[in-house]
Amino acid sequence: MKIIAPNPFPHVIAKNITRVLGIDISRVEVKTPYVGGSFGGKTIWALYYLHRQL
């Protein structure tokens, strides 16, 4: 499975996809185009600590 996602953490995407679909990580390839400097990356941690989903 090939996934293109504008995300600075392709390993997290691959891990979540394999967990949800129940497939081996070797079957998932995540390509990430350049997404910039990750200046807004703190939002996900706020959601984590508030125990909310995005």
N, C-alpha and C positions, 0 to 999 in steps of 0.2 A: 504494500500500500504506500503510495506516495502522497505526501501532504505538503502544501505550500502555505506557510503561515507567517505573517509579519509579526514575529514574536522573538524576543531576545533569549528565550529559553527552550530551544527545540527538544532537549532531552526530557523536559517536563511534559511537553505535548506528547511525545512518543510514549512515555510511561503511562500517562492517563489514557491514551487510546488503547494501549495493550490491556490495561486493567478493565476498561469498559467493555471492549470487544472480546476479551479472553483469548487473545492471540499472542504469539511469541514476539518479543521485541525485534528479532531479526527480520520480521516481515514488515516493519514500519520504517519508512525513510522520510524524515522531515527536512524540508528545505526552507531556509529563512532568508528573504531578501533583506537588504540593509534597512534597519529601522531607526537609526539615529542613536542618540546618547542615553536613552533610558531615563530621562529626567522625570517622568511621571510614574515610575515603577513602584512607588510607595503605596499606591492605592490597594494593590492586592494584599499587602500585609495588613492594612487597616481592616479589610474585609475578613481576613483570617482571624485577627484578634477580636473582632466583633462577632465571630461565628456566623457570618453571612456568606451566601453564595453570590457570585456575580451573574 
